[in-house]
Amino acid sequence: MVVLIGKGFNARISNASRPAAMQRGEKNIDELFQVLNGSFHRLRQSGIDAELFDVISGFEALSADEE
């Protein structure tokens, strides 16, 4: 009888810990998503800045040739 109660108790503890583990997992996913999203936006902006710099440099070079 004690063994059956112990198994039932362990099952309840296991069932109770699953939602907490899922919440921790979701929180970890959300945090990782924010980090990756920030990295993506910084890299994207870096590429945009580099291309814009190239366009402006080219324009200035062409403008200097015309003078």
PyMOL Python script that loads the backbone (N, CA, C, O; Angstrom):
from pymol import cmd

cmd.read_pdbstr("""\
ATOM      1  N   MET A   1       0.818  -1.186   0.000  1.00  0.00           N
ATOM      2  CA  MET A   1       0.000   0.000   0.000  1.00  0.00           C
ATOM      3  C   MET A   1       0.868   1.258   0.000  1.00  0.00           C
ATOM      4  O   MET A   1       0.545   2.228  -0.686  1.00  0.00           O
ATOM      5  N   VAL A   2       1.929   1.255   0.736  1.00  0.00           N
ATOM      6  CA  VAL A   2       2.813   2.411   0.799  1.00  0.00           C
ATOM      7  C   VAL A   2       3.444   2.652  -0.562  1.00  0.00           C
ATOM      8  O   VAL A   2       3.616   3.801  -0.969  1.00  0.00           O
ATOM      9  N   VAL A   3       3.787   1.601  -1.261  1.00  0.00           N
ATOM     10  CA  VAL A   3       4.406   1.736  -2.572  1.00  0.00           C
ATOM     11  C   VAL A   3       3.437   2.394  -3.540  1.00  0.00           C
ATOM     12  O   VAL A   3       3.835   3.264  -4.314  1.00  0.00           O
ATOM     13  N   LEU A   4       2.169   1.991  -3.511  1.00  0.00           N
ATOM     14  CA  LEU A   4       1.177   2.579  -4.412  1.00  0.00           C
ATOM     15  C   LEU A   4       0.964   4.062  -4.119  1.00  0.00           C
ATOM     16  O   LEU A   4       0.822   4.870  -5.036  1.00  0.00           O
ATOM     17  N   ILE A   5       0.942   4.407  -2.851  1.00  0.00           N
ATOM     18  CA  ILE A   5       0.779   5.817  -2.495  1.00  0.00           C
ATOM     19  C   ILE A   5       2.005   6.596  -2.962  1.00  0.00           C
ATOM     20  O   ILE A   5       1.876   7.705  -3.482  1.00  0.00           O
ATOM     21  N   GLY A   6       3.169   6.030  -2.782  1.00  0.00           N
ATOM     22  CA  GLY A   6       4.399   6.683  -3.219  1.00  0.00           C
ATOM     23  C   GLY A   6       4.417   6.903  -4.717  1.00  0.00           C
ATOM     24  O   GLY A   6       4.830   7.967  -5.178  1.00  0.00           O
ATOM     25  N   LYS A   7       3.975   5.913  -5.492  1.00  0.00           N
ATOM     26  CA  LYS A   7       3.943   6.067  -6.950  1.00  0.00           C
ATOM     27  C   LYS A   7       2.936   7.133  -7.355  1.00  0.00           C
ATOM     28  O   LYS A   7       3.203   7.941  -8.244  1.00  0.00           O
ATOM     29  N   GLY A   8       1.794   7.134  -6.708  1.00  0.00           N
ATOM     30  CA  GLY A   8       0.786   8.152  -7.021  1.00  0.00           C
ATOM     31  C   GLY A   8       1.278   9.535  -6.677  1.00  0.00           C
ATOM     32  O   GLY A   8       1.015  10.492  -7.404  1.00  0.00           O
ATOM     33  N   PHE A   9       1.988   9.647  -5.575  1.00  0.00           N
ATOM     34  CA  PHE A   9       2.540  10.928  -5.149  1.00  0.00           C
ATOM     35  C   PHE A   9       3.584  11.410  -6.151  1.00  0.00           C
ATOM     36  O   PHE A   9       3.607  12.584  -6.521  1.00  0.00           O
ATOM     37  N   ASN A  10       4.445  10.497  -6.586  1.00  0.00           N
ATOM     38  CA  ASN A  10       5.476  10.857  -7.571  1.00  0.00           C
ATOM     39  C   ASN A  10       4.848  11.305  -8.887  1.00  0.00           C
ATOM     40  O   ASN A  10       5.349  12.225  -9.533  1.00  0.00           O
ATOM     41  N   ALA A  11       3.762  10.661  -9.282  1.00  0.00           N
ATOM     42  CA  ALA A  11       3.076  11.036 -10.517  1.00  0.00           C
ATOM     43  C   ALA A  11       2.493  12.436 -10.391  1.00  0.00           C
ATOM     44  O   ALA A  11       2.546  13.219 -11.339  1.00  0.00           O
ATOM     45  N   ARG A  12       1.936  12.755  -9.228  1.00  0.00           N
ATOM     46  CA  ARG A  12       1.378  14.097  -9.039  1.00  0.00           C
ATOM     47  C   ARG A  12       2.474  15.158  -9.070  1.00  0.00           C
ATOM     48  O   ARG A  12       2.297  16.231  -9.646  1.00  0.00           O
ATOM     49  N   ILE A  13       3.597  14.848  -8.449  1.00  0.00           N
ATOM     50  CA  ILE A  13       4.722  15.797  -8.463  1.00  0.00           C
ATOM     51  C   ILE A  13       5.213  15.975  -9.891  1.00  0.00           C
ATOM     52  O   ILE A  13       5.484  17.096 -10.324  1.00  0.00           O
ATOM     53  N   SER A  14       5.328  14.879 -10.620  1.00  0.00           N
ATOM     54  CA  SER A  14       5.783  14.939 -12.004  1.00  0.00           C
ATOM     55  C   SER A  14       4.812  15.755 -12.845  1.00  0.00           C
ATOM     56  O   SER A  14       5.229  16.591 -13.647  1.00  0.00           O
ATOM     57  N   ASN A  15       3.528  15.517 -12.665  1.00  0.00           N
ATOM     58  CA  ASN A  15       2.523  16.266 -13.417  1.00  0.00           C
ATOM     59  C   ASN A  15       2.529  17.745 -13.046  1.00  0.00           C
ATOM     60  O   ASN A  15       2.284  18.602 -13.895  1.00  0.00           O
ATOM     61  N   ALA A  16       2.805  18.041 -11.795  1.00  0.00           N
ATOM     62  CA  ALA A  16       2.840  19.432 -11.354  1.00  0.00           C
ATOM     63  C   ALA A  16       4.080  20.147 -11.886  1.00  0.00           C
ATOM     64  O   ALA A  16       4.033  21.355 -12.120  1.00  0.00           O
ATOM     65  N   SER A  17       5.172  19.438 -12.079  1.00  0.00           N
ATOM     66  CA  SER A  17       6.406  20.086 -12.528  1.00  0.00           C
ATOM     67  C   SER A  17       6.428  20.318 -14.040  1.00  0.00           C
ATOM     68  O   SER A  17       7.199  21.148 -14.521  1.00  0.00           O
ATOM     69  N   ARG A  18       5.615  19.615 -14.777  1.00  0.00           N
ATOM     70  CA  ARG A  18       5.608  19.786 -16.242  1.00  0.00           C
ATOM     71  C   ARG A  18       5.229  21.199 -16.665  1.00  0.00           C
ATOM     72  O   ARG A  18       5.938  21.787 -17.483  1.00  0.00           O
ATOM     73  N   PRO A  19       4.141  21.774 -16.146  1.00  0.00           N
ATOM     74  CA  PRO A  19       3.820  23.147 -16.569  1.00  0.00           C
ATOM     75  C   PRO A  19       4.935  24.142 -16.228  1.00  0.00           C
ATOM     76  O   PRO A  19       5.205  25.060 -17.002  1.00  0.00           O
ATOM     77  N   ALA A  20       5.572  23.964 -15.089  1.00  0.00           N
ATOM     78  CA  ALA A  20       6.666  24.863 -14.712  1.00  0.00           C
ATOM     79  C   ALA A  20       7.831  24.712 -15.690  1.00  0.00           C
ATOM     80  O   ALA A  20       8.437  25.705 -16.093  1.00  0.00           O
ATOM     81  N   ALA A  21       8.141  23.488 -16.067  1.00  0.00           N
ATOM     82  CA  ALA A  21       9.220  23.254 -17.028  1.00  0.00           C
ATOM     83  C   ALA A  21       8.865  23.841 -18.384  1.00  0.00           C
ATOM     84  O   ALA A  21       9.728  24.400 -19.061  1.00  0.00           O
ATOM     85  N   MET A  22       7.618  23.724 -18.785  1.00  0.00           N
ATOM     86  CA  MET A  22       7.178  24.281 -20.071  1.00  0.00           C
ATOM     87  C   MET A  22       7.259  25.807 -20.036  1.00  0.00           C
ATOM     88  O   MET A  22       7.644  26.428 -21.027  1.00  0.00           O
ATOM     89  N   GLN A  23       6.901  26.412 -18.910  1.00  0.00           N
ATOM     90  CA  GLN A  23       6.985  27.868 -18.796  1.00  0.00           C
ATOM     91  C   GLN A  23       8.429  28.345 -18.865  1.00  0.00           C
ATOM     92  O   GLN A  23       8.723  29.356 -19.502  1.00  0.00           O
ATOM     93  N   ARG A  24       9.329  27.617 -18.209  1.00  0.00           N
ATOM     94  CA  ARG A  24      10.751  27.971 -18.280  1.00  0.00           C
ATOM     95  C   ARG A  24      11.253  27.843 -19.716  1.00  0.00           C
ATOM     96  O   ARG A  24      12.010  28.686 -20.198  1.00  0.00           O
ATOM     97  N   GLY A  25      10.823  26.781 -20.390  1.00  0.00           N
ATOM     98  CA  GLY A  25      11.217  26.586 -21.787  1.00  0.00           C
ATOM     99  C   GLY A  25      10.708  27.705 -22.677  1.00  0.00           C
ATOM    100  O   GLY A  25      11.444  28.208 -23.526  1.00  0.00           O
ATOM    101  N   GLU A  26       9.465  28.097 -22.492  1.00  0.00           N
ATOM    102  CA  GLU A  26       8.902  29.195 -23.286  1.00  0.00           C
ATOM    103  C   GLU A  26       9.639  30.501 -23.016  1.00  0.00           C
ATOM    104  O   GLU A  26       9.898  31.279 -23.935  1.00  0.00           O
ATOM    105  N   LYS A  27       9.977  30.736 -21.746  1.00  0.00           N
ATOM    106  CA  LYS A  27      10.714  31.950 -21.385  1.00  0.00           C
ATOM    107  C   LYS A  27      12.080  31.943 -22.054  1.00  0.00           C
ATOM    108  O   LYS A  27      12.521  32.964 -22.582  1.00  0.00           O
ATOM    109  N   ASN A  28      12.757  30.785 -22.033  1.00  0.00           N
ATOM    110  CA  ASN A  28      14.070  30.676 -22.678  1.00  0.00           C
ATOM    111  C   ASN A  28      13.968  30.920 -24.177  1.00  0.00           C
ATOM    112  O   ASN A  28      14.829  31.577 -24.763  1.00  0.00           O
ATOM    113  N   ILE A  29      12.927  30.398 -24.790  1.00  0.00           N
ATOM    114  CA  ILE A  29      12.728  30.604 -26.230  1.00  0.00           C
ATOM    115  C   ILE A  29      12.494  32.078 -26.515  1.00  0.00           C
ATOM    116  O   ILE A  29      13.068  32.627 -27.456  1.00  0.00           O
ATOM    117  N   ASP A  30      11.658  32.723 -25.713  1.00  0.00           N
ATOM    118  CA  ASP A  30      11.386  34.151 -25.902  1.00  0.00           C
ATOM    119  C   ASP A  30      12.655  34.985 -25.763  1.00  0.00           C
ATOM    120  O   ASP A  30      12.888  35.904 -26.548  1.00  0.00           O
ATOM    121  N   GLU A  31      13.475  34.662 -24.762  1.00  0.00           N
ATOM    122  CA  GLU A  31      14.716  35.409 -24.561  1.00  0.00           C
ATOM    123  C   GLU A  31      15.673  35.204 -25.732  1.00  0.00           C
ATOM    124  O   GLU A  31      16.286  36.158 -26.210  1.00  0.00           O
ATOM    125  N   LEU A  32      15.798  33.963 -26.192  1.00  0.00           N
ATOM    126  CA  LEU A  32      16.673  33.668 -27.330  1.00  0.00           C
ATOM    127  C   LEU A  32      16.165  34.369 -28.585  1.00  0.00           C
ATOM    128  O   LEU A  32      16.957  34.891 -29.369  1.00  0.00           O
ATOM    129  N   PHE A  33      14.848  34.382 -28.778  1.00  0.00           N
ATOM    130  CA  PHE A  33      14.266  35.060 -29.936  1.00  0.00           C
ATOM    131  C   PHE A  33      14.598  36.550 -29.913  1.00  0.00           C
ATOM    132  O   PHE A  33      14.932  37.131 -30.946  1.00  0.00           O
ATOM    133  N   GLN A  34      14.508  37.163 -28.743  1.00  0.00           N
ATOM    134  CA  GLN A  34      14.820  38.593 -28.637  1.00  0.00           C
ATOM    135  C   GLN A  34      16.288  38.868 -28.961  1.00  0.00           C
ATOM    136  O   GLN A  34      16.609  39.849 -29.631  1.00  0.00           O
ATOM    137  N   VAL A  35      17.167  38.002 -28.483  1.00  0.00           N
ATOM    138  CA  VAL A  35      18.598  38.168 -28.761  1.00  0.00           C
ATOM    139  C   VAL A  35      18.868  38.016 -30.253  1.00  0.00           C
ATOM    140  O   VAL A  35      19.566  38.836 -30.849  1.00  0.00           O
ATOM    141  N   LEU A  36      18.313  36.963 -30.857  1.00  0.00           N
ATOM    142  CA  LEU A  36      18.540  36.724 -32.279  1.00  0.00           C
ATOM    143  C   LEU A  36      17.902  37.815 -33.128  1.00  0.00           C
ATOM    144  O   LEU A  36      18.475  38.234 -34.133  1.00  0.00           O
ATOM    145  N   ASN A  37      16.736  38.271 -32.737  1.00  0.00           N
ATOM    146  CA  ASN A  37      16.057  39.332 -33.475  1.00  0.00           C
ATOM    147  C   ASN A  37      16.877  40.620 -33.425  1.00  0.00           C
ATOM    148  O   ASN A  37      17.008  41.316 -34.432  1.00  0.00           O
ATOM    149  N   GLY A  38      17.423  40.932 -32.259  1.00  0.00           N
ATOM    150  CA  GLY A  38      18.277  42.108 -32.136  1.00  0.00           C
ATOM    151  C   GLY A  38      19.527  41.984 -32.986  1.00  0.00           C
ATOM    152  O   GLY A  38      19.933  42.948 -33.636  1.00  0.00           O
ATOM    153  N   SER A  39      20.142  40.811 -32.990  1.00  0.00           N
ATOM    154  CA  SER A  39      21.337  40.588 -33.812  1.00  0.00           C
ATOM    155  C   SER A  39      21.006  40.741 -35.291  1.00  0.00           C
ATOM    156  O   SER A  39      21.759  41.361 -36.041  1.00  0.00           O
ATOM    157  N   PHE A  40      19.885  40.177 -35.705  1.00  0.00           N
ATOM    158  CA  PHE A  40      19.465  40.276 -37.102  1.00  0.00           C
ATOM    159  C   PHE A  40      19.292  41.739 -37.503  1.00  0.00           C
ATOM    160  O   PHE A  40      19.770  42.152 -38.560  1.00  0.00           O
ATOM    161  N   HIS A  41      18.619  42.516 -36.675  1.00  0.00           N
ATOM    162  CA  HIS A  41      18.365  43.912 -37.013  1.00  0.00           C
ATOM    163  C   HIS A  41      19.661  44.733 -37.045  1.00  0.00           C
ATOM    164  O   HIS A  41      19.819  45.610 -37.895  1.00  0.00           O
ATOM    165  N   ARG A  42      20.584  44.449 -36.123  1.00  0.00           N
ATOM    166  CA  ARG A  42      21.872  45.156 -36.142  1.00  0.00           C
ATOM    167  C   ARG A  42      22.656  44.817 -37.412  1.00  0.00           C
ATOM    168  O   ARG A  42      23.229  45.705 -38.043  1.00  0.00           O
ATOM    169  N   LEU A  43      22.682  43.533 -37.785  1.00  0.00           N
ATOM    170  CA  LEU A  43      23.400  43.138 -39.002  1.00  0.00           C
ATOM    171  C   LEU A  43      22.750  43.730 -40.246  1.00  0.00           C
ATOM    172  O   LEU A  43      23.436  44.175 -41.166  1.00  0.00           O
ATOM    173  N   ARG A  44      21.434  43.730 -40.262  1.00  0.00           N
ATOM    174  CA  ARG A  44      20.705  44.292 -41.400  1.00  0.00           C
ATOM    175  C   ARG A  44      21.000  45.783 -41.520  1.00  0.00           C
ATOM    176  O   ARG A  44      21.272  46.281 -42.613  1.00  0.00           O
ATOM    177  N   GLN A  45      20.945  46.492 -40.397  1.00  0.00           N
ATOM    178  CA  GLN A  45      21.218  47.922 -40.424  1.00  0.00           C
ATOM    179  C   GLN A  45      22.659  48.194 -40.830  1.00  0.00           C
ATOM    180  O   GLN A  45      22.932  49.168 -41.531  1.00  0.00           O
ATOM    181  N   SER A  46      23.567  47.356 -40.403  1.00  0.00           N
ATOM    182  CA  SER A  46      24.970  47.498 -40.778  1.00  0.00           C
ATOM    183  C   SER A  46      25.133  47.387 -42.290  1.00  0.00           C
ATOM    184  O   SER A  46      25.867  48.166 -42.898  1.00  0.00           O
ATOM    185  N   GLY A  47      24.453  46.423 -42.894  1.00  0.00           N
ATOM    186  CA  GLY A  47      24.497  46.264 -44.346  1.00  0.00           C
ATOM    187  C   GLY A  47      23.900  47.456 -45.068  1.00  0.00           C
ATOM    188  O   GLY A  47      24.443  47.913 -46.074  1.00  0.00           O
ATOM    189  N   ILE A  48      22.788  47.959 -44.563  1.00  0.00           N
ATOM    190  CA  ILE A  48      22.151  49.145 -45.156  1.00  0.00           C
ATOM    191  C   ILE A  48      23.087  50.346 -45.064  1.00  0.00           C
ATOM    192  O   ILE A  48      23.244  51.094 -46.029  1.00  0.00           O
ATOM    193  N   ASP A  49      23.705  50.525 -43.901  1.00  0.00           N
ATOM    194  CA  ASP A  49      24.631  51.647 -43.717  1.00  0.00           C
ATOM    195  C   ASP A  49      25.813  51.554 -44.690  1.00  0.00           C
ATOM    196  O   ASP A  49      26.222  52.559 -45.270  1.00  0.00           O
ATOM    197  N   ALA A  50      26.355  50.353 -44.866  1.00  0.00           N
ATOM    198  CA  ALA A  50      27.496  50.167 -45.760  1.00  0.00           C
ATOM    199  C   ALA A  50      27.107  50.493 -47.203  1.00  0.00           C
ATOM    200  O   ALA A  50      27.866  51.148 -47.916  1.00  0.00           O
ATOM    201  N   GLU A  51      25.938  50.044 -47.630  1.00  0.00           N
ATOM    202  CA  GLU A  51      25.500  50.331 -48.997  1.00  0.00           C
ATOM    203  C   GLU A  51      25.235  51.820 -49.179  1.00  0.00           C
ATOM    204  O   GLU A  51      25.577  52.393 -50.214  1.00  0.00           O
ATOM    205  N   LEU A  52      24.638  52.433 -48.198  1.00  0.00           N
ATOM    206  CA  LEU A  52      24.361  53.868 -48.273  1.00  0.00           C
ATOM    207  C   LEU A  52      25.667  54.668 -48.343  1.00  0.00           C
ATOM    208  O   LEU A  52      25.776  55.640 -49.090  1.00  0.00           O
ATOM    209  N   PHE A  53      26.641  54.240 -47.557  1.00  0.00           N
ATOM    210  CA  PHE A  53      27.951  54.891 -47.591  1.00  0.00           C
ATOM    211  C   PHE A  53      28.572  54.763 -48.980  1.00  0.00           C
ATOM    212  O   PHE A  53      29.145  55.725 -49.492  1.00  0.00           O
ATOM    213  N   ASP A  54      28.464  53.581 -49.596  1.00  0.00           N
ATOM    214  CA  ASP A  54      28.996  53.374 -50.945  1.00  0.00           C
ATOM    215  C   ASP A  54      28.311  54.293 -51.952  1.00  0.00           C
ATOM    216  O   ASP A  54      28.974  54.884 -52.804  1.00  0.00           O
ATOM    217  N   VAL A  55      26.994  54.414 -51.860  1.00  0.00           N
ATOM    218  CA  VAL A  55      26.249  55.271 -52.786  1.00  0.00           C
ATOM    219  C   VAL A  55      26.661  56.725 -52.615  1.00  0.00           C
ATOM    220  O   VAL A  55      26.894  57.428 -53.598  1.00  0.00           O
ATOM    221  N   ILE A  56      26.752  57.174 -51.374  1.00  0.00           N
ATOM    222  CA  ILE A  56      27.134  58.566 -51.114  1.00  0.00           C
ATOM    223  C   ILE A  56      28.564  58.823 -51.580  1.00  0.00           C
ATOM    224  O   ILE A  56      28.843  59.866 -52.170  1.00  0.00           O
ATOM    225  N   SER A  57      29.465  57.889 -51.324  1.00  0.00           N
ATOM    226  CA  SER A  57      30.857  58.040 -51.762  1.00  0.00           C
ATOM    227  C   SER A  57      30.933  58.112 -53.277  1.00  0.00           C
ATOM    228  O   SER A  57      31.672  58.927 -53.828  1.00  0.00           O
ATOM    229  N   GLY A  58      30.176  57.266 -53.946  1.00  0.00           N
ATOM    230  CA  GLY A  58      30.155  57.293 -55.417  1.00  0.00           C
ATOM    231  C   GLY A  58      29.606  58.600 -55.948  1.00  0.00           C
ATOM    232  O   GLY A  58      30.138  59.163 -56.905  1.00  0.00           O
ATOM    233  N   PHE A  59      28.541  59.084 -55.324  1.00  0.00           N
ATOM    234  CA  PHE A  59      27.952  60.356 -55.739  1.00  0.00           C
ATOM    235  C   PHE A  59      28.956  61.492 -55.568  1.00  0.00           C
ATOM    236  O   PHE A  59      29.111  62.328 -56.458  1.00  0.00           O
ATOM    237  N   GLU A  60      29.633  61.521 -54.429  1.00  0.00           N
ATOM    238  CA  GLU A  60      30.622  62.561 -54.181  1.00  0.00           C
ATOM    239  C   GLU A  60      31.791  62.464 -55.163  1.00  0.00           C
ATOM    240  O   GLU A  60      32.322  63.486 -55.599  1.00  0.00           O
ATOM    241  N   ALA A  61      32.190  61.247 -55.509  1.00  0.00           N
ATOM    242  CA  ALA A  61      33.280  61.085 -56.471  1.00  0.00           C
ATOM    243  C   ALA A  61      32.853  61.603 -57.841  1.00  0.00           C
ATOM    244  O   ALA A  61      33.620  62.283 -58.522  1.00  0.00           O
ATOM    245  N   LEU A  62      31.635  61.280 -58.236  1.00  0.00           N
ATOM    246  CA  LEU A  62      31.154  61.759 -59.533  1.00  0.00           C
ATOM    247  C   LEU A  62      30.973  63.271 -59.526  1.00  0.00           C
ATOM    248  O   LEU A  62      31.258  63.931 -60.525  1.00  0.00           O
ATOM    249  N   SER A  63      30.509  63.820 -58.428  1.00  0.00           N
ATOM    250  CA  SER A  63      30.324  65.268 -58.316  1.00  0.00           C
ATOM    251  C   SER A  63      31.663  65.993 -58.378  1.00  0.00           C
ATOM    252  O   SER A  63      31.759  67.072 -58.962  1.00  0.00           O
ATOM    253  N   ALA A  64      32.685  65.413 -57.784  1.00  0.00           N
ATOM    254  CA  ALA A  64      34.016  66.027 -57.797  1.00  0.00           C
ATOM    255  C   ALA A  64      34.599  66.010 -59.200  1.00  0.00           C
ATOM    256  O   ALA A  64      35.317  66.940 -59.569  1.00  0.00           O
ATOM    257  N   ASP A  65      34.314  64.979 -59.998  1.00  0.00           N
ATOM    258  CA  ASP A  65      34.805  64.879 -61.372  1.00  0.00           C
ATOM    259  C   ASP A  65      34.166  65.930 -62.255  1.00  0.00           C
ATOM    260  O   ASP A  65      34.801  66.416 -63.191  1.00  0.00           O
ATOM    261  N   GLU A  66      32.925  66.291 -61.978  1.00  0.00           N
ATOM    262  CA  GLU A  66      32.219  67.262 -62.817  1.00  0.00           C
ATOM    263  C   GLU A  66      32.699  68.675 -62.570  1.00  0.00           C
ATOM    264  O   GLU A  66      32.547  69.531 -63.442  1.00  0.00           O
ATOM    265  N   GLU A  67      33.262  68.941 -61.432  1.00  0.00           N
ATOM    266  CA  GLU A  67      33.692  70.326 -61.107  1.00  0.00           C
ATOM    267  C   GLU A  67      34.970  70.661 -61.734  1.00  0.00           C
ATOM    268  O   GLU A  67      35.467  71.775 -61.564  1.00  0.00           O
TER     269      GLU A  67
END
""", "prot")
cmd.dss("prot")
cmd.show_as("cartoon", "prot")
cmd.util.cbc("prot")
cmd.orient("prot")
